[in-house]
Amino acid sequence: QVQLVESGGGLVQAGGSLRVSCLASGSTFDSYAMGWFRQAPGKEREFVATISWSGDRTDYADSVKGRFTISRDNAKNTVYLQMNSLKPEDTAVYYCAARRSDSRYSLYTGRSWYAYWGQGTQVTVSS
C-alpha cells in the first residue's frame, strides 16, 4: 500500500508556471506507475499525465502536451508535474495517483487503473 501527498499548488497568472509534487510513502515507490489527474468544479476528473515506474516513458493529455512535463525521482519517492504556459482552463484540483506495475514501460491513462490517490492540491490560474 502507498500513501500520496500532493503539494505545490497555488495561484498563478495566465502564462505563468507552477510545479506540483507528490510524495509517496509506505511501499516501494519504484514499482509504481504514477499519474496526474485534475478535476475542475462541475466536471469529471480527467487524465493529465502518466509516467512509467522507470521514468522511461510518459504520456500526456492533448490539452497539456507541450506545456506540462511529468517526471519522477525514485530516490526521493516523488513525482512532479511542471506546468508552463498556464491557462485559466487549467484551473482545477490536481491529484496524483499510483498503480503497481510489473513492467518498467507500462503507462496508464484511465482513472480506473489507479488504486491509490492523494488528497489533491488546488491550482488556480487567473486571466
C-alpha positions, 0 to 999 in steps of 0.5 A: 500500500502507498500513501500520496501527498500532493503539494505545490499548488497555488495561484498563478497568472495566465502564462505563468508556471507552477510545479506540483509534487507528490510524495509517496510513502509506505511501499516501494515507490519504484514499482509504481506507475504514477499519474496526474489527474485534475478535476475542475468544479462541475466536471469529471476528473480527467487524465493529465499525465502518466509516467512509467515506474522507470521514468522511461516513458510518459504520456500526456493529455492533448490539452497539456502536451507541450506545456506540462512535463511529468517526471519522477525521482525514485530516490526521493519517492516523488513525482512532479508535474511542471506546468508552463504556459498556464491557462485559466482552463487549467484551473482545477484540483490536481491529484496524483495517483499510483498503480503497481506495475510489473513492467518498467514501460507500462503507462496508464491513462484511465482513472480506473487503473489507479488504486491509490490517490492523494488528497489533491492540491488546488491550482488556480490560474487567473486571466 
